[in-house]
Amino acid sequence: MIHSKLTLNRIFIILFLFTLAPEAYSESPYKKTLYNAFINREMYKWGTIIHTMETGKPITTVDQKLELINYYYGYIGFLIGKKQHEDAGIMINKGEKLIQQVLQASPRNATAYAFKGSFTGFRIGISKLRTFSLSRESSSYIDKANELDPQNIQALIDEGNMLYYSPKFFGGDKEEALRYYSKASKIIEKNRDTDKNWAYLNLLTTIALAYEKTNRPEDARITYVKILRNEPNYKWVRDVLYPRLQHKGK
């Protein structure tokens, strides 16, 4: 597919809807804290967990490094949304350093390539310079991730983002993006990793919002109901998104 120059606004939307691979961290001691912070919209707690990991036991394994990269990824989006670009830049640098370490140890790691594409995209969010070249570079890494592992959740979501936010005349296709998002969600469901999984909830939220954007309100409603059955206390959906959709339907 042909990828476009992503505008700054589109990058920001992607950052707010950060959707991360859940499969590698299901047994993490930080899972419960992260989950509660997510459903209660308390992102500052992510920064605390990142600091704990950075100053705790040495991070040596590929899985440990991917876990920390994952947390950097989520928190960078929050920082950019708050226009804390200097702090975001510091974390981008840290994350990219770890990504390189993972790829040195595991050169065909699809998740690492997907993250590499995402972190390259973050740089567009903190600077307007080199937007076009960085967009192409980001796309190439995400495409590489999908080539290495067509079942990789992170890569599927990132590919979906590229399709969703690119203009149609540059290869954007919102319906095709939804197919990537749906494929990722079905893999999570097949793996039975839906309980207390913030990444799964966030992916479903992305799907529901995409249904709204593509004028499929009933599919969006069904998805919001599915989310709230899984987690009735998910504040963003419970208090904002689902009531907004209901109001539109009146």
N, C-alpha and C positions, 0 to 999 in steps of 0.2 A: 504494500500500500504506500501511497505518497503521503508524507507527513508535512504538516504546515508549520509555519512560524506561529508559536503559541503567544497570544497576547498576554500582558501582565494580568489582566483580570481573570483570564482563564486559568492561569497558573494559581492564582489565589483561590479560585474555586476548588481546584484539585487539592490544594493544601488543606482547606477546611474539611474536605471529605477524605482525609487520608485513610486509606484502606490497606491493611498490612496482612502479611501471611501469618496465620495463626499456628501452623502445624508444628513448628520447631520448638515452641515454648510452652506447650500445654502443661508441663510439670514444673514450670518455673515457680520459685518461692514468691515471686512478685505478682503472680497472676491475679490473686484475689484483690490486692490493693489497686492494681491497674484497672481491673474490671469495675470496682466500685467508684473509682475516680472518673471513669468514662461515663457510666450511666448517670452520675450526679454532676457531670460537667465541671469537674474539679481538676483541670489540667495542671495546675501548679504542683500537684503531687507527683506528676511524672518527673519534674525536675529533681525532686527529692530522691526518687528511686535511681535516677541516672547518677546523681552524686554518690549515692550509696554503692552502686556498682563500680564506679570509677575509683573509689577510695578503699574498696574492700579487697577481697581476695583477688590475686592476679587473674586476668581474663586470658586464657590460653587456648581453649578449644575453638573450633570453628562454630559450633552451636552457641557457645557463650558470646562470641563476637557478633554473630548474627542477631542474637537477642538484644545486645546493646545497640547495634545499628538500628534495629527495629524501634527501640525507644527514642533514639535520636530522631529518627524519621518522624514519628508522631509529634514530638515536642517542637521540632523545627517548624512544622506547619503552624502550631500554636503561636510560636514566637513571631513568625512573619505576619500572621494575622493581627498581632498586637503591635506590629511595626517595630519590633525589637530586632532590627536587622543585624546589628553588631553581634549580639548573642547568638542569633541564628547562624551567622557566618562562622563563628567559632565551632559550633556543633556540626556544621557541614564539613568543616575541615577534619574534625575528629572522626566523623562517620566515614568520610572518604578514605582516611588512613586505614581504618579497620577493614573496609571493603577490599582494599588492595591486599591486605594481609590474608583475608579469606581467599581471594583469587590466586594468590601465590601458593597457598596450601591446597586449594581445591579449584583448579583452573576451569572446570566445567560446571561450576556451581551456578545454577540458573537463578536462584534467589539473590545471590550476590550481584549478578549482572542486572537484575531488575532493580535492585537498590541503587546500583551505580547510575542507571538511567534516571531514577527518581531524584537522586542527590544532584545530578547535573541540572535537572529541571528546577530544583530549588534555587540554583544560582540565578536563574532568570527572575525569580521572585524577589531577590534582594538587589538586583541591578538590572537596568535596561540595556546595558552594554552586551553585545554579542548575542542578542536574543535569537537570531536566526541560526547561527552556527551551533549554539548550545541546544536549541530545539532538535536539530538534526542529530547531534551527538547523543542526546538523551534517547531519541527514537531508535538509534542503531543498537544501543545497549539493551533496550527492552525487546527489540526484535531478536537479538541474540539469545536472550533468556528464553523466549518462546520456542526458538529453534532447538535449544538444548533440552527443554522439558515442556512439552505442550500441556502438561497437567499441573504445572507450577502455579500455585494460587496467586502469588505476588505478581508474577509475569502476566497472568491473565487479566488481573485487575488493572495493571499499568497499561497494558495494550488497550483495554476497554477505555481507560481515561484518554489515551491519545486519539482514539476514534471518536469519542464523544465530544471532545473539546476542539477538534480541528474543524475548520470550515469545510463544507461539503465539496467545494471545488478544489480542495487540497487533499481529498480522500476521507474527510470526516463522514461518519455514518453512525447516527445515534442508535439505530436498530441493531446494527452489527455490534456496537459497544455493549448493548444490553445482552447480547448473546454471550459475550465474553464474561460479563458480570455474572450472568446466570450459571454459566459453566463453572465458575469459581465457587459459587454458593452450593451447587449440587455436589461438588467434590467434598466440601466441608461437611455437608449433610451425610454423604456416603461414608465419610470417615467417623461419623457420630461424634463430631467435635463442636456441637452447637450449644452445649450447656455452659453458662457463665463465660461465654467467649465474646469479648467486646469487639474483636475483629469481625466476627460473623454478624453481629448486630449492625456494625457500621457498614458492612457490605450490603446488607439488606436495606439499610437506609439509603445508600447510594442508588440501589435499584429502584426503590420507591420514588425517589426524587427524579430519576430518569424517566419513569413512567409518567409522572406529572408533566415533565417537560415535553414529552412526546404525545401529549393529549390522550393518555390512557388512564383516566382517573379511577376507574374501577379496579384495574390492576394495581394501582398505587394503594387504594384502600385495602385491598386484600393483603398486600405486603405489609402495610402498617399494622393491621390486625395480627398478622403472623409474628411481627416483631414484639408486639405487646403481650401476646400469649407466651412468648419465650421469656420476656422480661417486662413485667408490668410497671416497673419503677424506672424505666429508661426515660429520663426527663425530657430530652429534646423531642422525641417522638410523642410522648404522652401529653406534654404541655404546649408544644409549639406546632410540630409538623402535621400530626393527625387532626387536631382541632382546626387548623388552617384549611386542610383539604375538606373537612366536613362543612366548614363555613362557605367555601367556594361552591359546594354542591347545593346550597339552599337557594 
